[in-house]
């Protein structure tokens, strides 16, 4: 199960009485992808010379998604 599917399952459990359509799921996936892209771009601009471990840790988290 992908991380997005896990997220969707958690949302389904929390908002079980409401139906999440496939179209809505696609929109959510697109928003998440866009946000991850923005984070990646902003991390490229970060001066990580003072905190290389922090940058490396964030990069690894992003790559897992």
N, C-alpha and C positions, 0 to 999 in steps of 0.2 A: 504494500500500500504506500503510495507516495505521500509526501508531507502535506501536499495540498488536499489530498483525499482525507488524511487524518484530521486536518483543520475543518474540512467540510463535515466530517462525522461529529466532531465536537460541537460545531454550530448546530447541526441537526439535533443533537441531544439537548442543547440549551434552548433551542427554539423549535422543539419537536412539533408543536401544534401548527407551525407555519411551514409551508412547502417551499423548498428551494428548488427552482426549476433548473433544468440543464443550461438554459440561457443565462440565468443568474450566476450559476457556477462558472460558466465561461467568462462572464464579466469579472467575477472575483479573481479568477486565475490571471486574467489580463492585468488587472490592477496590481496584484501581487508581483507579477513579473516586471511591470513598469517601476514599481517602488524598489525592487531589488536592483534594477538597472540604475536607478538614481543613486542608491547607496554605493554601488560599485563605482560610479563616476565620481561621487564626492570623495570616496576613499582614495582615488587616484590623485586627488588634489591635496591630500593631507600630507603635511611634512611629518613623516614618521621617524625622523632621525632621533628624536628624544624617547620615543616609545615603540621600538620596532616589534616588541612582543604583542602589544595591543593591536597594532595593525595586522600582524600575521594571524592573530586569533580571530579577528573580525573577518578577514579574508577567508579563513577556513570555514567559518560558520556560513558565510554567504555561498561558498562553493558547494556545501552539502545540500543546499536547497535547490 
